[in-house]
Each structure stands twice: as structure tokens, then as C-alpha cells.
């Protein structure tokens, strides 16, 4: 038996999801970063590894303010599994862009590994994904957005 109950792990993951949505839609990533312990480790396969809550916050806030990234606002969960013995959650997370104006959905997934630390905080996150797939998704989103803008301009 693990240190934390399945119910506590489920609750912590639900809060994590709600906080990510609030951060993505508001652009303020402080509360999301505050879900990590002060000495947490965050491994992001494209950007590198970050040690500590403040380093995680500084990175995520800056990264998600950048053009294109700021339009990636939604992070729905496709599936997840809980390892109660280890206090870990592994999930397939969609990284979804805002609607480019034509109702189409543009998203790509990553696999997220979270290690729970108690008190609704995480001590570790790792996001694994294929950057080439993200690049193709972004190109498709940009093309759809440009097409919508061109159609609006043509209508005057």
C-alpha cells in the first residue's frame, strides 16, 4: 500500500488539471507552479530540466507568453493511470490550440509523469513528446488561421 490513498491522488490530479486550464486561459502560471514543492524537478524534453518551484515558474511563465505558445491554452486528458504504491500518475495530455476561427481542433499530445509529494503538491513532472509532431500541428493551426484571416479580408 502506498503512502497516499487513491482518492487523494485523484483529487490532487483533478486540481492539477483545473489549475492548468485556469493558467492556460488566463496566462498567469503562478498558481500552477505553486502546485510543485519548493525542491521539485521538472523535466521537459525540449527545454531541459528545471530544479525548484521558482525555476519552474520562471520557465513556464516566459514560455507560455511567447507567440504561438500563448495560443496553446487547453490541456485535456485523454487517459491516465495511477500507481498508488509509488504515488505517481502517468497521463496522455493533449496540448490544444485556440480555435483558429473555423472550428477546427489542432492539438498534439505528450505523456506526463507526475510524482505526488502530499498536500496537493507534486515533486516531479516529466513531459515526453515528439517535437516534430508538435511542429506539424502548429503549422496546420497557422495555415487554418491564415486562411480564415484571408477569407475575412476578401469579404471586406
N, C-alpha and C positions, 0 to 999 in steps of 0.2 A: 504494500500500500504506500502511496506517495504522501508527501508532506502536506499537500493541499487536496481538498475534495474536488471532484469533477464539477460540482456546482460552482465553486469558487473560480475554477479555471474558466468555465463557461461565462460567468459574469465578467471576469476580467477581459475576456476576448470580446464580449459584446461591447463593453466600454471602449476598448481599443478601436473597434470598428466605428462606433458613433463619433469618437473623438477624431479619427482620421477623416470622416466625412465632414465634420464641422471645420476642421483645419483646411481641407481641400476647398470647401466652398467659401470660406471667409478669407483665406490667405494668411491666417495667423496660426503658426505651428507651435506656439508656446505650450499650450495645454497638451498637445500630442507629445512633445518632448518631455514634458513633466511626468509622463507615464513611465519613464525609464528611471532606474536607480541612478544615483549620482556617479557610480562607477561602471555603468552599463557599457557594453560593447555593441557597436552596430557595424555590420559588415555589408557593404553594398558593392557588388561585383564590378560595377563600372567606375564608381567614385572612390572606392577604397574603404578602409576601416577607420572608425571613429571611436575614441575612448572617452567616456563620460557624457553625462546628460547635456552639459553646455556645448560640447563639441558636436553632439548630435543635433542640438537645436540650431546652432550657427550654420551647420551644413544644410539641414533641411529647409530652413527659412530662406537662405540665399538661393538654393537650388530651385525651390518651388516658386520663387519670384521671377525667375528668368522667363523670357518669351518662350512660347510653346509649353514649357513645364507648367506655367500658371494656368493653362487651359486643361490640364490633367487634374480633374477635381474629384473624381469619384473612384472608389476602390471596393467594388462589390466582391464578395467572397463567393467563389464557385463551389469549393468544398474545403473542409478542414477535418483534421483528426487530432484527438487529444491523447497524449501519453501521460496518464495520471502518475505513473511511477516516477517519471523524470520531470514532471511539471512543465511539459512542453506542448506546443501547438504547432502543427505544420499545416499550411493553408495554400490553396491556389487563389491568388488575388488578381482580379482584373484591374488594370490601370486604364480608366476610361476618360476620354477627352470630352469636352463640352460638345454639344450638338453644333456642327458647322453651319447649320441653317437649313438643312434639307431633311432632318430627321434621322440621318444615318448614324450608326454606332461605330465608333472607332476605339478599339481597345486592344491591349496586349497583356499577357499575364506574367506574373512572376511567382515563384514559390517562396513563401516566407516561413522562416523558422523562428519561433518565439520561445524564450525561456522565462518562465514566471519566477518572480522573486518574493511574492507575497504582497499584501497591502495594495492590491490592484496595480502593481508595478512590474516592469519587465527588466531583466538584467542583460538580455541578449536578443538581438534580432539580426537575421541574415536574410537578404533578398537575392535570390538567384534567378537569372533570366538570360535570354539571348538578345543582346543589344541590336543585332541585325533585324530581328523581328520587330523590335520597337521602332527602328528606323523606317521600316516599310509601313508600319501602321501610321506613323507621323506623316509620312509622305502622302498616304491616302487621305488622311484628315486634311492636310493642307490643300490638296487638289480639290477636295469637296468644298472646302471653304472658299477657295478662289473661284470655283465655278458658280457658287451661289452669289458671290460678290459681283462677278461679271454679268450674271443674269439680272441682278438688281440694277446695275449700271445701264444695261441695254434697255431696260424698261423705263429708265429715266426717272 
